[in-house]
């Protein structure tokens, strides 16, 4: 998600060559090699985001307000058709109304409805819009639609600031709050707003004068004495928390009828701070967390507090966050699964606390240092979504290990965390987008993340065995972990069909190098097919250091497909039958290749021995017979180089592989023609098996006997 508006923030001229110039702006950099006659513009992945929210779609979407752009929505992942570019292309993002700086919040019961607040990108003041995804249109329903451009704060009816809050009540999706210097509420889609608080700020008129000195700059949103943070308790309706950008904190326990000033209860809190966010606890009504930022008045310390008694007393919780000029707090968030598990974003880093804020530790991993402005936990997928001010959106997929990591787990040699449920998602088509787009997002790996812990002396590899509800082993995964939390993905597929190993060179391609082992996967099919497992309950057993731990996992149907559970069962039955036939064919091919390899070696060894002519003729005749049988199963002319696979016709096994791919289309049952083609190919495999059985019963013993008569006592070795 990249900026498009071009604000000229800085210019550079090469002191050694005046024709070389560069201009840097919010959206990237432009370079000129001819003193500004023409410019080459380059975009950079440096999107500035104020907030992120998510909906409950499957897979879910991410909503944000990006600097120099409208409120936007895009997918959290985009598994696209094979011919599309990988990743999440920019074309899958689009605007949802609103502006660049506030919130874009989907209705929790209907993601087609999105509320957005913001300023900038064409507007000022307290913009609020209600967007309809199906119509691709929005209605402007701001609280007080009186233009504020050019007006100092003291002259406007209601004061709104750049990133003023907008919240959909967790108790009623028709109740929406927003804040200026008052708290406002609507219950009818913005048709009417009720004022449900007095002015909750200091209302210091000395801080509401003309901005800009000699050149006024009253953009109508950079106001002091406004409510900057707001939340409603998710477990007690009408319990409202508000914090301002002039250092005040209030609470209402009766839906806004009465408000209590809590500021004096935050002992030692300096004046003039900005309450960046308030997070009302999901586990206890009187509990809440908040962050306060003083960097604009020269105080860069971390200020994070919690209360458990409706704000009567507060405890500062910052131990473990290093002191620096970029350690001031931006956002604190309580985990929705584990009480006492907290996440904290500062101006430069992300932290985690396992003890309700008593101690913090880094959670950066591969996260780039940047302002961590907003933290959102998507509860269905259990993902952490971070909005950064400068590096775009980052997602940590499946935070289950953090939720389940305890002192007992950390002290154990190995531990298998309970996996989250996973969806059997299918690819979709997408809009076209440039392949070199720097804003393309990164997809998570497909399937179910399996998370496990290993102690400091970890040496062995962990083995995961996955069984279905009937206890059938469907997949085995081996993974070499390291000390700490490890992750390996199950792609929701069974173990592959048996491999086809060729030990002879492709026909008419003596230049092919078979390597020292003289064995390689058949280039036409290789590892065969790997059926997608059916929706249902599975058990995963982790084996490590002689011990076993088992956990259940639920595989869910993709809710976006047209197929039913019965359709999936019918589809799987065909794929399973194809896999059996491919395995049968692999047994034939692998046996033939073993025989042919040894016959070639015997032929090479006897060379021009006297009296070897009859033996050589017998070997050549046998080889021709085996090539005929094998060549009906796989294409023996394919070298694996270039486009050799399209120069020669596919045979039964390759066609079975293609059929499996075609029949595994989304969640549809096999079409009649799928089943008809299968019967044709199945018959070809059966015919080859029959011919191979006949060969082994009659011709092979005769060949062995002729070789023995020629003096070769154990000419061909086959595994029983």
Secondary structure, 3 states (H helix, E strand, C coil): CCCCCCCEEEEEECCCCCCCEEEEECCEEEEECCCCCCCEEEECCCCEEEEEEECCCCCCEEEEEECCCCEEEEECCCCECCCCCCCECHHHCEECCCCCCCEEEEECCEEEEEEEEECCCCCCCCEEEEEECCCCEEEECCCCCCCCCCCCHHHCCCCCCCCCCEEECCCCCCCEEEECCCEEEECCCCCCCEECCCCCCCCCHHHCCCCCCCCCCCCCCCCCCCEEEEEECCCCCCCEEEEECCCCEEEECCCCCCCEECHHHCCCCCCCCEEEEEEECCCCCCCEEEEEECHHHCCCCCCEEEECCCCCCCEECCCCCCCCCCCCEEEEEECCCCCCCEEEEECCCEEEECCCCCCCEECCCCCCCCEEEEEEEECCCCEEEEEEECCCEEEECCCHHHHHCCHHHHHCCEEECCCCCEEECCCECCCCCCCCCCCCECCCCCCEEEEEEECCCCCCCEEEEEECCCCCEEEEEEECCCCEEEEEEECCECCCCCCCEECCCCCCCCCCCCCCCCCEECCCCCCCCCCECCCEEEEEEEEECCEEEEEEEEEEECCCCCCCHHHHHHHHHHHHHHHHHHHHHHHHHHHHHHHHHHHHHHHHHHCCCCCCHHHHHHHHHHHHHHHHHHHCCCCCCCCCCCCHHHCCCCCHHHHHHHHHHHHCCCCCCCCHHHHHHHHHHHHHHHHHHHHHHHHHHHHHHHHHHHHHHCCCCCCCCCCC
